[in-house]
Amino acid sequence: MITSPVFDWTCTELEGATTLNALEARGTIRIALKSAGLDAAAVSAEEMSVLLNRVLPQELEAWAVEDAAHLCARLVDRLGRQRFEVALRDSAEAIFARLGSHR
């Protein structure tokens, strides 16, 4: 399943900061994304920041993660300093260029 680099980064960070394993971290974030109407394949850093602030703390409390709100605030701070590459292959220009090259 294709996921955004933001989703992958957040899952890795959550796994490293908690006792959740990779499957639990990914599943917890997927549940939070679904409840917010977001998609793991396309979630942006800005959307993930909102999710970390507003939705994920409650999901983490269900896993008995201590001080979930503080953890999420730290992740938002670190997320804001990350640079994620956008796949140029999937940009609108790249898609139309590929379509035009098949004539």
N, C-alpha and C positions, 0 to 999 in steps of 0.2 A: 504494500500500500504506500502510495506516495504521500509524503508529509513535507511541510515547509521547514526550512532550516531553523526558523524561530521555534517551532514546535519541538524539533529534535534537541535544540540547545536547552530549552526549558526542561524537558524531560531528563536530560543528562544532569543538569544542575539540581533538579529536585531529588533525583536518586542519590546524588552525592551529599546532599545536605540533610537527608532523612534516613530512616531505616527501611524505606520502601525499596523494593527491588525494581528493576527496569520495567517489568510488566505492570506492576502496581502503579508506578509513577506515570507511565504512558496512559494507562487506563483511567487514572484519576483525572489527568489533564483532559483526556478525551470526553469524560463525563461533564467536566466543567465547560468545555467548549460547546458541547451539545446543548447544555442548558442555556448558554448564551447565544445560541443560534450561529455559531462559528464553525469553520471547517479546518481540521488539522492540516489539510493540504494547502490551504491558502491563508492561514492566519498571519497577520503582520505583527511587527514588534509593538506597534501602538495598540492593536487589539489585544495582544497578549498582556500588555501592561494593565489594561483595564480589567482583564480576566483575573490577573494576579491580585489586583487590589480589591475587587468586588465579589468574585465568585470562588476562587480557589481556597481562600482561608477556611470557608465552611466545609469544603470537601476534605481538606486536610485534617480538620478537627474530627471528622468522622473516622479517620485513621489514627486518631489519638496522637497527632503530631503536635508537640509542645510549641507554644508561641507561634502558631501558624501565621498570624497576621504579620508578625515581625519578620519571619522567614520570607513571606511573599514580598514585603517591602524591600528587603535586601535583594531579592531576585529582580524586582522592578528596577532598582538602581543599577545593578549589573547589566541587565538587559539594555538599558539606555546607553550603555557604553560599547555595546557590540555593533559590529557592521556585518550585515548579512548580504551576501551576493544575490542578486536577482538573476535568474536564469535567462540570459539573453535569447537563448534558443526558443523560448516560449513567449517572447514579447510579440506584440501585434505586428510589428515591422518584420520580425524574423519569420513569423507564420506566413504572412503575405509574400515575403520573398521566396520561401520554400514553395508555396503554391504556384507562383509565377515561374519557377524554374522547371516545372514539370510539363511544360508545353511541348 
